[in-house]
Amino acid sequence: MNLPARRLPGTAILKLLTVGLVTLGLLMGGACSLLDDDSNGDRLTVFVASSLTDVISDLATAWESAGGPGIVEVVGGSNHLAAQLRDGAPADVFITADAALLELLAPDRVPIAVLDRFAANHLVVAVPIDDPAGIHGPADLQRTDTILVVCVIGVPCGDTSFERYGDLPIDSYEPSVRAVVARLALGEADLGIVYATDVAAEPRITAAWNEPPACPCVAYAAAAMTERGRPFLEFLESDRARDVLTTHGFAREAAPPGSP
Amino acid sequence: MSRTPTRAPRSILVVALLGIAFLALPVVGLLQRAPWSSLDDLLGRRAVLDALRVSLTVSALAAAIVLVLGTPLAWMLARVDIPMRRLVRALIVLPMVLPPVVGGTALLFALGRRGLVGQWLDRWFDITLPFTMAGAVVAATFVALPFYVMTVEGALRTMGDDLEQIAGTLGASPLTVLRRITLPRLLPAMGAGLALAWARALGEFGATITFAGNLPGRTRTLPLATFQALESDPEAALALSLVLLAVSLVVLLPTRDRWLPTR
């Protein structure tokens, strides 16, 4: 028995192909207009160093109540954000804990304005609130029976930690200071090196011992990457913004280099 | 018996080629940017060798655990009439679709020092998984296990249990059936599943960094080292990516055609 030929005539194939291609085109067009979602269009995109996680929302509120456009916050390790910017990530403002990173943005992304050292922070050794390992003083940093976590080298808090405390028996290098805070807050680590502002903001952690603020410390710099970002830099210099920063425990300016 | 290969309509081939191009392009991108001239120097670095050693150790141990835990699990799913099979299977597949960072966080809440089970491990046995290589193995096993179980379960279902039934009626004990009939027929699928799981374990990032942390020589695997180098030393990141690519290919290439059950 002869089966009927299943081959489609040439014109039918052509028709099918056309319909397929048109459908594909429509789908892609639809997808593009979906992906091109402009809901962030009138908002200001601010890339902000991890250690400013808590303060940035208060700053944004103050800025918006002063009539500024809404803010989209992108929080991460300063060097991670810088790498994203270098690769073309859209940002109107970049606030970094390490001003040197701004120079690495060249030649592709040169800031159009920079506000250097508008706030400062210093490191402290922190423990979970119940201090499971019984940490008393700097000597405990060298203990090997504890779990010590710090920021990874390359992130400002990691570089500064290394500069200040030298080689330590570290158990994990975390990608950002907030990750270190989370390890301590969850009680997974016994001690960690974080910023003074983190200890003030997170009730589940506390400073391991009292020590006066000391450098090396970090100074924050803000860079306007677009013309739209420039007013935000002016805002950061205003009394209102300074009050917010001070409330969160940030120093007004970095101590001069070399001071204790 | 030889069959004539299916004649493919050209339009399908075009789209299929498009798919191949989409998957191959990133690899080509990686290869053309690779720092071939300084590769020797980059690959000889301690950081690269450490990460390679950690990755191989962690993924091999994870693959071994996957084999031991996964085989009975796949067999049970395919052959035993368990209650709520759908729910059980969904649970097993979950790590495949869950963002690994979520998996890592979940592991932390379960097996971390203050976790549901972890606190007892810590208190009674003085075992702390986070920040140890064992923790990295746990994270890798968590994400890799479903790949093995699904492959092997699928094979068990496809091959059916006719031969096993017959052997049973001829007087073979269940263990003999398993040893002489089921396992030999299952070997190709086990190999394929193991290769998939092993490759997945090698590439694991999110659960590892969340649960096991990141310490050179202990928990910093190739993916973690690559992520880290990307910002500070892109050349080294490329070299690390090449190593990862090569190792993954070594694991995957011999398997697909030879081991996957052909019908």
Interface residues (C-beta under 8 A of the other chain):
Chain A: I13 L16 L17 G20 N79 H80 A82 A83 I147 V149 V152 I153 G154 I170 D171 S172 Y173 E174 P175 R183 L186 G187 E188 A189
Chain B: P9 S11 L108 G112 R113 R114 T128 P130 F131 I209 G213 N214 L215 T219 R220 F227 Q228 L230 E231 S232
